[in-house]
């Protein structure tokens, strides 16, 4: 997958990935899974040759299909390339990628069933 697509806003700040990095699978946002340990499902590295500006994910076939179909969002663990330089434009080095399963679309419920009020016969 394209580095720009995966890294988004971090693309311009991210150093090249020189070794494979772990890929974790979590079922929800990291803030909600503090008691659960994410599962390592594979690794990613930077493509070589023709796809030099791409990340190659080494995952199971099922996860690859879901990833390519857009069933996941990404979060990253990273460290600053130069620990003395921090800030919004400092260079970073990715240390791991987490795939977060997107929640299925829930059909909105109707606002409420209309209650029919029948007029009583005038007395």
KOLRO-349440 format. One record per residue: x, y, z of N, C-alpha, C, CB in turn; residue number from 1. Coordinates in nm, 3 decimals. Glycine has a CB too. Layout:
BEGIN
nu X, nv Y, nw Z, cau X, cav Y, caw Z, cu X, cv Y, cw Z, cbu X, cbv Y, cbw Z, num NUM
...
***
This chain:
BEGIN
nu 0.084, nv -0.117, nw 0.000, cau 0.000, cav 0.000, caw 0.000, cu 0.089, cv 0.124, cw 0.000, cbu -0.096, cbv 0.000, cbw 0.122, num 1
nu 0.040, nv 0.228, nw -0.057, cau 0.115, cav 0.352, caw -0.066, cu 0.146, cv 0.409, cw 0.073, cbu 0.038, cbv 0.455, cbw -0.149, num 2
nu 0.270, nv 0.452, nw 0.093, cau 0.307, cav 0.513, caw 0.222, cu 0.221, cv 0.635, cw 0.251, cbu 0.456, cbv 0.552, cbw 0.223, num 3
nu 0.195, nv 0.715, nw 0.150, cau 0.116, cav 0.836, caw 0.169, cu -0.025, cv 0.801, cw 0.217, cbu 0.109, cbv 0.918, cbw 0.038, num 4
nu -0.083, nv 0.696, nw 0.161, cau -0.218, cav 0.653, caw 0.201, cu -0.218, cv 0.605, cw 0.346, cbu -0.269, cbv 0.542, cbw 0.108, num 5
nu -0.121, nv 0.524, nw 0.383, cau -0.118, cav 0.466, caw 0.517, cu -0.079, cv 0.570, cw 0.622, cbu -0.020, cbv 0.349, cbw 0.521, num 6
nu 0.024, nv 0.649, nw 0.595, cau 0.076, cav 0.742, caw 0.695, cu 0.000, cv 0.873, cw 0.704, cbu 0.219, cbv 0.771, cbw 0.666, num 7
nu -0.070, nv 0.911, nw 0.601, cau -0.149, cav 1.034, caw 0.606, cu -0.063, cv 1.156, cw 0.636, cbu -0.258, cbv 1.023, cbw 0.711, num 8
nu -0.096, nv 1.228, nw 0.743, cau -0.024, cav 1.351, caw 0.780, cu 0.120, cv 1.325, cw 0.824, cbu -0.097, cbv 1.423, cbw 0.891, num 9
nu 0.151, nv 1.204, nw 0.866, cau 0.288, cav 1.172, caw 0.908, cu 0.381, cv 1.147, cw 0.790, cbu 0.287, cbv 1.051, cbw 0.999, num 10
nu 0.328, nv 1.137, nw 0.670, cau 0.409, cav 1.101, caw 0.554, cu 0.531, cv 1.190, cw 0.538, cbu 0.324, cbv 1.107, cbw 0.428, num 11
nu 0.512, nv 1.319, nw 0.544, cau 0.623, cav 1.413, caw 0.521, cu 0.725, cv 1.410, cw 0.634, cbu 0.569, cbv 1.554, cbw 0.506, num 12
nu 0.684, nv 1.366, nw 0.753, cau 0.773, cav 1.367, caw 0.869, cu 0.840, cv 1.232, cw 0.895, cbu 0.696, cbv 1.408, cbw 0.991, num 13
nu 0.795, nv 1.127, nw 0.830, cau 0.838, cav 0.992, caw 0.864, cu 0.966, cv 0.953, cw 0.789, cbu 0.727, cbv 0.892, cbw 0.832, num 14
nu 1.063, nv 0.901, nw 0.865, cau 1.185, cav 0.846, caw 0.805, cu 1.152, cv 0.714, cw 0.737, cbu 1.295, cbv 0.826, cbw 0.912, num 15
nu 1.239, nv 0.673, nw 0.647, cau 1.222, cav 0.545, caw 0.580, cu 1.227, cv 0.432, cw 0.682, cbu 1.331, cbv 0.525, cbw 0.471, num 16
nu 1.150, nv 0.329, nw 0.657, cau 1.148, cav 0.213, caw 0.746, cu 1.259, cv 0.119, cw 0.701, cbu 1.008, cbv 0.141, cbw 0.746, num 17
nu 1.358, nv 0.101, nw 0.788, cau 1.475, cav 0.023, caw 0.749, cu 1.463, cv -0.125, cw 0.785, cbu 1.599, cbv 0.080, cbw 0.813, num 18
nu 1.373, nv -0.159, nw 0.874, cau 1.353, cav -0.298, caw 0.914, cu 1.205, cv -0.324, cw 0.927, cbu 1.427, cbv -0.328, cbw 1.048, num 19
nu 1.167, nv -0.448, nw 0.943, cau 1.025, cav -0.478, caw 0.955, cu 0.974, cv -0.434, cw 1.092, cbu 0.998, cbv -0.629, cbw 0.931, num 20
nu 0.852, nv -0.384, nw 1.092, cau 0.790, cav -0.338, caw 1.217, cu 0.666, cv -0.422, cw 1.244, cbu 0.755, cbv -0.186, cbw 1.209, num 21
nu 0.634, nv -0.445, nw 1.372, cau 0.519, cav -0.530, caw 1.404, cu 0.387, cv -0.461, cw 1.369, cbu 0.520, cbv -0.567, cbw 1.551, num 22
nu 0.290, nv -0.543, nw 1.331, cau 0.154, cav -0.496, caw 1.303, cu 0.062, cv -0.564, cw 1.403, cbu 0.111, cbv -0.526, cbw 1.154, num 23
nu -0.015, nv -0.483, nw 1.475, cau -0.108, cav -0.533, caw 1.575, cu -0.251, cv -0.519, cw 1.526, cbu -0.089, cbv -0.457, cbw 1.708, num 24
nu -0.338, nv -0.602, nw 1.580, cau -0.481, cav -0.595, caw 1.548, cu -0.555, cv -0.565, cw 1.677, cbu -0.532, cbv -0.727, cbw 1.483, num 25
nu -0.634, nv -0.458, nw 1.674, cau -0.721, cav -0.426, caw 1.788, cu -0.861, cv -0.410, cw 1.734, cbu -0.673, cbv -0.296, cbw 1.863, num 26
nu -0.958, nv -0.443, nw 1.815, cau -1.097, cav -0.438, caw 1.771, cu -1.161, cv -0.302, cw 1.793, cbu -1.177, cbv -0.543, cbw 1.842, num 27
nu -1.096, nv -0.213, nw 1.870, cau -1.152, cav -0.081, caw 1.894, cu -1.039, cv 0.018, cw 1.919, cbu -1.251, cbv -0.082, cbw 2.013, num 28
nu -1.076, nv 0.142, nw 1.943, cau -0.978, cav 0.248, caw 1.964, cu -0.886, cv 0.213, cw 2.081, cbu -1.048, cbv 0.382, cbw 1.990, num 29
nu -0.758, nv 0.255, nw 2.078, cau -0.663, cav 0.220, caw 2.183, cu -0.706, cv 0.265, cw 2.322, cbu -0.529, cbv 0.280, cbw 2.152, num 30
nu -0.777, nv 0.378, nw 2.333, cau -0.818, cav 0.427, caw 2.465, cu -0.916, cv 0.331, cw 2.531, cbu -0.882, cbv 0.566, cbw 2.452, num 31
nu -0.989, nv 0.256, nw 2.449, cau -1.091, cav 0.166, caw 2.502, cu -1.038, cv 0.027, cw 2.531, cbu -1.206, cbv 0.156, cbw 2.406, num 32
nu -0.917, nv -0.004, nw 2.493, cau -0.863, cav -0.139, caw 2.510, cu -0.747, cv -0.142, cw 2.607, cbu -0.819, cbv -0.195, cbw 2.376, num 33
nu -0.753, nv -0.060, nw 2.710, cau -0.641, cav -0.055, caw 2.803, cu -0.618, cv -0.188, cw 2.873, cbu -0.664, cbv 0.054, cbw 2.905, num 34
nu -0.725, nv -0.263, nw 2.903, cau -0.709, cav -0.390, caw 2.971, cu -0.676, cv -0.504, cw 2.875, cbu -0.833, cbv -0.423, cbw 3.049, num 35
nu -0.702, nv -0.484, nw 2.746, cau -0.673, cav -0.589, caw 2.647, cu -0.539, cv -0.564, cw 2.580, cbu -0.785, cbv -0.596, cbw 2.541, num 36
nu -0.466, nv -0.672, nw 2.561, cau -0.337, cav -0.663, caw 2.492, cu -0.361, cv -0.682, cw 2.342, cbu -0.235, cbv -0.769, cbw 2.546, num 37
nu -0.313, nv -0.591, nw 2.256, cau -0.334, cav -0.611, caw 2.113, cu -0.257, cv -0.734, cw 2.064, cbu -0.290, cbv -0.486, cbw 2.033, num 38
nu -0.308, nv -0.795, nw 1.960, cau -0.252, cav -0.918, caw 1.907, cu -0.160, cv -0.887, cw 1.789, cbu -0.364, cbv -1.015, cbw 1.864, num 39
nu -0.037, nv -0.943, nw 1.791, cau 0.054, cav -0.927, caw 1.678, cu 0.006, cv -1.020, cw 1.567, cbu 0.203, cbv -0.958, cbw 1.718, num 40
nu -0.023, nv -0.962, nw 1.449, cau -0.077, cav -1.041, caw 1.338, cu 0.017, cv -1.048, cw 1.219, cbu -0.209, cbv -0.984, cbw 1.295, num 41
nu 0.129, nv -0.980, nw 1.226, cau 0.223, cav -0.982, caw 1.115, cu 0.324, cv -0.870, cw 1.128, cbu 0.150, cbv -0.972, cbw 0.982, num 42
nu 0.382, nv -0.833, nw 1.017, cau 0.478, cav -0.723, caw 1.016, cu 0.465, cv -0.647, cw 0.884, cbu 0.622, cbv -0.775, cbw 1.037, num 43
nu 0.524, nv -0.530, nw 0.883, cau 0.525, cav -0.447, caw 0.763, cu 0.667, cv -0.399, cw 0.738, cbu 0.428, cbv -0.326, cbw 0.776, num 44
nu 0.699, nv -0.381, nw 0.613, cau 0.828, cav -0.322, caw 0.577, cu 0.810, cv -0.238, cw 0.453, cbu 0.936, cbv -0.432, cbw 0.555, num 45
nu 0.913, nv -0.164, nw 0.421, cau 0.905, cav -0.077, caw 0.305, cu 0.940, cv -0.157, cw 0.181, cbu 0.999, cbv 0.045, cbw 0.320, num 46
nu 0.857, nv -0.142, nw 0.079, cau 0.878, cav -0.217, caw -0.044, cu 1.008, cv -0.179, cw -0.112, cbu 0.762, cbv -0.195, cbw -0.139, num 47
nu 1.057, nv -0.270, nw -0.192, cau 1.180, cav -0.246, caw -0.265, cu 1.152, cv -0.245, cw -0.414, cbu 1.287, cbv -0.352, cbw -0.230, num 48
nu 1.244, nv -0.193, nw -0.490, cau 1.233, cav -0.198, caw -0.635, cu 1.124, cv -0.108, cw -0.690, cbu 1.208, cbv -0.338, cbw -0.680, num 49
nu 1.035, nv -0.166, nw -0.769, cau 0.931, cav -0.091, caw -0.839, cu 0.839, cv -0.017, cw -0.743, cbu 0.849, cbv -0.185, cbw -0.926, num 50
nu 0.812, nv -0.074, nw -0.626, cau 0.721, cav -0.014, caw -0.528, cu 0.800, cv 0.044, cw -0.412, cbu 0.619, cbv -0.118, cbw -0.478, num 51
nu 0.898, nv 0.127, nw -0.441, cau 0.987, cav 0.180, caw -0.339, cu 0.917, cv 0.269, cw -0.238, cbu 1.099, cbv 0.256, cbw -0.403, num 52
nu 0.811, nv 0.338, nw -0.277, cau 0.741, cav 0.427, caw -0.184, cu 0.611, cv 0.360, cw -0.137, cbu 0.710, cbv 0.563, cbw -0.251, num 53
nu 0.626, nv 0.237, nw -0.091, cau 0.508, cav 0.161, caw -0.047, cu 0.543, cv 0.082, cw 0.078, cbu 0.458, cbv 0.067, cbw -0.159, num 54
nu 0.441, nv 0.051, nw 0.155, cau 0.455, cav -0.038, caw 0.269, cu 0.398, cv -0.174, cw 0.228, cbu 0.382, cbv 0.018, cbw 0.396, num 55
nu 0.472, nv -0.278, nw 0.257, cau 0.426, cav -0.412, caw 0.230, cu 0.385, cv -0.474, cw 0.363, cbu 0.536, cbv -0.498, cbw 0.159, num 56
nu 0.259, nv -0.517, nw 0.371, cau 0.208, cav -0.581, caw 0.491, cu 0.217, cv -0.732, cw 0.472, cbu 0.062, cbv -0.536, cbw 0.522, num 57
nu 0.277, nv -0.800, nw 0.568, cau 0.288, cav -0.946, caw 0.567, cu 0.188, cv -0.999, cw 0.669, cbu 0.436, cbv -0.994, cbw 0.599, num 58
nu 0.066, nv -1.027, nw 0.620, cau -0.046, cav -1.068, caw 0.704, cu -0.110, cv -1.193, cw 0.644, cbu -0.150, cbv -0.953, cbw 0.717, num 59
nu -0.205, nv -1.249, nw 0.719, cau -0.280, cav -1.364, caw 0.666, cu -0.365, cv -1.319, cw 0.547, cbu -0.371, cbv -1.428, cbw 0.777, num 60
nu -0.405, nv -1.413, nw 0.463, cau -0.485, cav -1.380, caw 0.346, cu -0.614, cv -1.308, cw 0.382, cbu -0.517, cbv -1.505, cbw 0.267, num 61
nu -0.680, nv -1.355, nw 0.487, cau -0.808, cav -1.295, caw 0.529, cu -0.787, cv -1.149, cw 0.571, cbu -0.870, cbv -1.375, cbw 0.646, num 62
nu -0.684, nv -1.122, nw 0.650, cau -0.656, cav -0.984, caw 0.692, cu -0.616, cv -0.897, cw 0.575, cbu -0.546, cbv -0.982, cbw 0.798, num 63
nu -0.541, nv -0.953, nw 0.480, cau -0.503, cav -0.876, caw 0.360, cu -0.627, cv -0.833, cw 0.282, cbu -0.411, cbv -0.959, cbw 0.270, num 64
nu -0.723, nv -0.923, nw 0.267, cau -0.846, cav -0.889, caw 0.197, cu -0.921, cv -0.779, cw 0.269, cbu -0.935, cbv -1.012, cbw 0.181, num 65
nu -0.931, nv -0.791, nw 0.401, cau -1.003, cav -0.689, caw 0.478, cu -0.930, cv -0.555, cw 0.475, cbu -1.021, cbv -0.736, cbw 0.624, num 66
nu -0.796, nv -0.559, nw 0.481, cau -0.718, cav -0.436, caw 0.477, cu -0.735, cv -0.365, cw 0.343, cbu -0.569, cbv -0.467, cbw 0.502, num 67
nu -0.728, nv -0.440, nw 0.234, cau -0.741, cav -0.379, caw 0.102, cu -0.883, cv -0.330, cw 0.076, cbu -0.700, cbv -0.477, cbw -0.006, num 68
nu -0.982, nv -0.386, nw 0.145, cau -1.121, cav -0.343, caw 0.129, cu -1.155, cv -0.224, cw 0.219, cbu -1.215, cbv -0.459, cbw 0.160, num 69
nu -1.059, nv -0.176, nw 0.299, cau -1.082, cav -0.058, caw 0.381, cu -1.152, cv -0.086, cw 0.513, cbu -1.161, cbv 0.040, cbw 0.305, num 70
nu -1.141, nv -0.208, nw 0.565, cau -1.207, cav -0.243, caw 0.690, cu -1.130, cv -0.200, cw 0.813, cbu -1.230, cbv -0.390, cbw 0.695, num 71
nu -1.014, nv -0.137, nw 0.795, cau -0.932, cav -0.096, caw 0.909, cu -0.890, cv 0.051, cw 0.897, cbu -0.809, cbv -0.185, cbw 0.920, num 72
nu -0.869, nv 0.113, nw 1.012, cau -0.799, cav 0.241, caw 1.019, cu -0.664, cv 0.211, cw 1.084, cbu -0.883, cbv 0.350, cbw 1.100, num 73
nu -0.575, nv 0.308, nw 1.084, cau -0.439, cav 0.287, caw 1.132, cu -0.409, cv 0.378, cw 1.250, cbu -0.338, cbv 0.309, cbw 1.020, num 74
nu -0.333, nv 0.328, nw 1.345, cau -0.269, cav 0.412, caw 1.445, cu -0.122, cv 0.369, cw 1.448, cbu -0.338, cbv 0.398, cbw 1.587, num 75
nu -0.037, nv 0.461, nw 1.492, cau 0.106, cav 0.437, caw 1.488, cu 0.170, cv 0.466, cw 1.622, cbu 0.172, cbv 0.522, cbw 1.380, num 76
nu 0.267, nv 0.385, nw 1.656, cau 0.358, cav 0.415, caw 1.766, cu 0.484, cv 0.466, cw 1.697, cbu 0.387, cbv 0.289, cbw 1.860, num 77
nu 0.536, nv 0.578, nw 1.744, cau 0.656, cav 0.631, caw 1.681, cu 0.743, cv 0.698, cw 1.784, cbu 0.622, cbv 0.728, cbw 1.569, num 78
nu 0.867, nv 0.720, nw 1.746, cau 0.963, cav 0.791, caw 1.831, cu 1.025, cv 0.899, cw 1.745, cbu 1.073, cbv 0.695, cbw 1.890, num 79
nu 1.075, nv 1.001, nw 1.809, cau 1.139, cav 1.109, caw 1.734, cu 1.275, cv 1.063, cw 1.684, cbu 1.154, cbv 1.236, cbw 1.822, num 80
nu 1.306, nv 1.092, nw 1.559, cau 1.434, cav 1.052, caw 1.501, cu 1.550, cv 1.118, cw 1.574, cbu 1.439, cbv 1.087, cbw 1.352, num 81
nu 1.532, nv 1.244, nw 1.613, cau 1.630, cav 1.316, caw 1.693, cu 1.561, cv 1.356, cw 1.822, cbu 1.688, cbv 1.442, cbw 1.616, num 82
nu 1.590, nv 1.289, nw 1.934, cau 1.520, cav 1.316, caw 2.059, cu 1.530, cv 1.462, cw 2.107, cbu 1.573, cbv 1.226, cbw 2.166, num 83
nu 1.631, nv 1.535, nw 2.061, cau 1.645, cav 1.675, caw 2.102, cu 1.549, cv 1.766, cw 2.029, cbu 1.787, cbv 1.722, cbw 2.080, num 84
nu 1.501, nv 1.721, nw 1.913, cau 1.410, cav 1.802, caw 1.832, cu 1.270, cv 1.744, cw 1.844, cbu 1.456, cbv 1.807, cbw 1.683, num 85
nu 1.179, nv 1.821, nw 1.902, cau 1.040, cav 1.778, caw 1.913, cu 0.952, cv 1.890, cw 1.863, cbu 1.003, cbv 1.739, cbw 2.061, num 86
nu 0.834, nv 1.855, nw 1.824, cau 0.741, cav 1.955, caw 1.774, cu 0.663, cv 1.901, cw 1.656, cbu 0.815, cbv 2.082, cbw 1.736, num 87
nu 0.579, nv 1.985, nw 1.599, cau 0.490, cav 1.938, caw 1.492, cu 0.561, cv 1.904, cw 1.361, cbu 0.386, cbv 2.042, cbw 1.465, num 88
nu 0.686, nv 1.946, nw 1.345, cau 0.757, cav 1.917, caw 1.220, cu 0.879, cv 1.829, cw 1.239, cbu 0.799, cbv 2.045, cbw 1.155, num 89
nu 0.897, nv 1.777, nw 1.359, cau 1.013, cav 1.692, caw 1.387, cu 0.999, cv 1.559, cw 1.314, cbu 1.028, cbv 1.669, cbw 1.540, num 90
nu 1.111, nv 1.505, nw 1.270, cau 1.113, cav 1.376, caw 1.201, cu 1.081, cv 1.264, cw 1.299, cbu 1.251, cbv 1.352, cbw 1.134, num 91
nu 1.007, nv 1.164, nw 1.252, cau 0.969, cav 1.052, caw 1.337, cu 1.007, cv 0.921, cw 1.270, cbu 0.818, cbv 1.055, cbw 1.366, num 92
nu 1.017, nv 0.817, nw 1.353, cau 1.047, cav 0.682, caw 1.309, cu 0.935, cv 0.592, cw 1.361, cbu 1.189, cbv 0.634, cbw 1.358, num 93
nu 0.865, nv 0.525, nw 1.272, cau 0.753, cav 0.439, caw 1.310, cu 0.809, cv 0.314, cw 1.379, cbu 0.668, cbv 0.400, cbw 1.186, num 94
nu 0.751, nv 0.278, nw 1.496, cau 0.796, cav 0.158, caw 1.566, cu 0.693, cv 0.046, cw 1.561, cbu 0.828, cbv 0.190, cbw 1.711, num 95
nu 0.565, nv 0.079, nw 1.539, cau 0.463, cav -0.025, caw 1.520, cu 0.339, cv 0.036, cw 1.456, cbu 0.427, cbv -0.093, cbw 1.654, num 96
nu 0.260, nv -0.050, nw 1.395, cau 0.134, cav -0.010, caw 1.332, cu 0.023, cv -0.092, cw 1.395, cbu 0.138, cbv -0.029, cbw 1.176, num 97
nu -0.087, nv -0.027, nw 1.430, cau -0.204, cav -0.098, caw 1.480, cu -0.317, cv -0.083, cw 1.381, cbu -0.245, cbv -0.046, cbw 1.620, num 98
nu -0.381, nv -0.193, nw 1.348, cau -0.498, cav -0.192, caw 1.263, cu -0.621, cv -0.194, cw 1.354, cbu -0.499, cbv -0.313, cbw 1.164, num 99
nu -0.708, nv -0.097, nw 1.335, cau -0.828, cav -0.087, caw 1.416, cu -0.948, cv -0.117, cw 1.328, cbu -0.841, cbv 0.054, cbw 1.482, num 100
nu -1.023, nv -0.218, nw 1.366, cau -1.139, cav -0.258, caw 1.287, cu -1.243, cv -0.147, cw 1.289, cbu -1.200, cbv -0.389, cbw 1.342, num 101
nu -1.291, nv -0.112, nw 1.170, cau -1.398, cav -0.012, caw 1.162, cu -1.527, cv -0.075, cw 1.213, cbu -1.416, cbv 0.041, cbw 1.016, num 102
nu -1.606, nv 0.007, nw 1.280, cau -1.735, cav -0.041, caw 1.330, cu -1.833, cv -0.051, cw 1.215, cbu -1.789, cbv 0.052, cbw 1.441, num 103
nu -1.913, nv -0.155, nw 1.216, cau -2.015, cav -0.170, caw 1.113, cu -2.116, cv -0.056, cw 1.123, cbu -2.086, cbv -0.306, cbw 1.126, num 104
nu -2.169, nv -0.021, nw 1.010, cau -2.269, cav 0.084, caw 1.004, cu -2.397, cv 0.034, cw 1.071, cbu -2.296, cbv 0.127, cbw 0.857, num 105
nu -2.449, nv 0.114, nw 1.161, cau -2.574, cav 0.079, caw 1.227, cu -2.685, cv 0.165, cw 1.169, cbu -2.564, cbv 0.099, cbw 1.381, num 106
nu -2.787, nv 0.098, nw 1.123, cau -2.901, cav 0.168, caw 1.065, cu -2.968, cv 0.250, cw 1.174, cbu -3.001, cbv 0.069, cbw 0.999, num 107
nu -2.993, nv 0.380, nw 1.148, cau -3.057, cav 0.461, caw 1.250, cu -3.197, cv 0.411, cw 1.282, cbu -3.061, cbv 0.607, cbw 1.206, num 108
nu -3.230, nv 0.420, nw 1.409, cau -3.363, cav 0.378, caw 1.450, cu -3.461, cv 0.492, cw 1.426, cbu -3.364, cbv 0.335, cbw 1.599, num 109
nu -3.586, nv 0.459, nw 1.402, cau -3.684, cav 0.566, caw 1.382, cu -3.696, cv 0.651, cw 1.509, cbu -3.822, cbv 0.507, cbw 1.344, num 110
nu -3.735, nv 0.772, nw 1.492, cau -3.744, cav 0.864, caw 1.607, cu -3.844, cv 0.820, cw 1.711, cbu -3.779, cbv 1.002, cbw 1.559, num 111
nu -3.928, nv 0.738, nw 1.678, cau -4.029, cav 0.689, caw 1.772, cu -4.154, cv 0.654, cw 1.693, cbu -4.060, cbv 0.794, cbw 1.884, num 112
nu -4.220, nv 0.557, nw 1.740, cau -4.340, cav 0.521, caw 1.666, cu -4.449, cv 0.621, cw 1.698, cbu -4.386, cbv 0.377, cbw 1.701, num 113
nu -4.519, nv 0.658, nw 1.598, cau -4.627, cav 0.752, caw 1.617, cu -4.745, cv 0.680, cw 1.683, cbu -4.670, cbv 0.817, cbw 1.483, num 114
nu -4.795, nv 0.739, nw 1.786, cau -4.909, cav 0.682, caw 1.855, cu -5.033, cv 0.749, cw 1.799, cbu -4.898, cbv 0.700, cbw 2.011, num 115
nu -5.121, nv 0.668, nw 1.751, cau -5.244, cav 0.723, caw 1.696, cu -5.343, cv 0.744, cw 1.810, cbu -5.304, cbv 0.629, cbw 1.587, num 116
nu -5.387, nv 0.862, nw 1.815, cau -5.485, cav 0.896, caw 1.917, cu -5.621, cv 0.904, cw 1.847, cbu -5.449, cbv 1.032, cbw 1.989, num 117
nu -5.712, nv 0.823, nw 1.891, cau -5.845, cav 0.826, caw 1.831, cu -5.931, cv 0.921, cw 1.910, cbu -5.907, cbv 0.683, cbw 1.827, num 118
nu -6.003, nv 1.002, nw 1.838, cau -6.094, cav 1.095, caw 1.906, cu -6.211, cv 1.017, cw 1.958, cbu -6.142, cbv 1.208, cbw 1.811, num 119
nu -6.248, nv 1.046, nw 2.079, cau -6.363, cav 0.977, caw 2.136, cu -6.490, cv 1.047, cw 2.089, cbu -6.356, cbv 0.973, cbw 2.291, num 120
nu -6.599, nv 0.974, nw 2.088, cau -6.727, cav 1.031, caw 2.044, cu -6.764, cv 1.145, cw 2.138, cbu -6.839, cbv 0.922, cbw 2.041, num 121
nu -6.814, nv 1.257, nw 2.081, cau -6.853, cav 1.366, caw 2.171, cu -6.974, cv 1.322, cw 2.256, cbu -6.886, cbv 1.495, cbw 2.090, num 122
nu -6.970, nv 1.358, nw 2.377, cau -7.076, cav 1.320, caw 2.469, cu -7.181, cv 1.425, cw 2.477, cbu -7.021, cbv 1.293, cbw 2.606, num 123
***
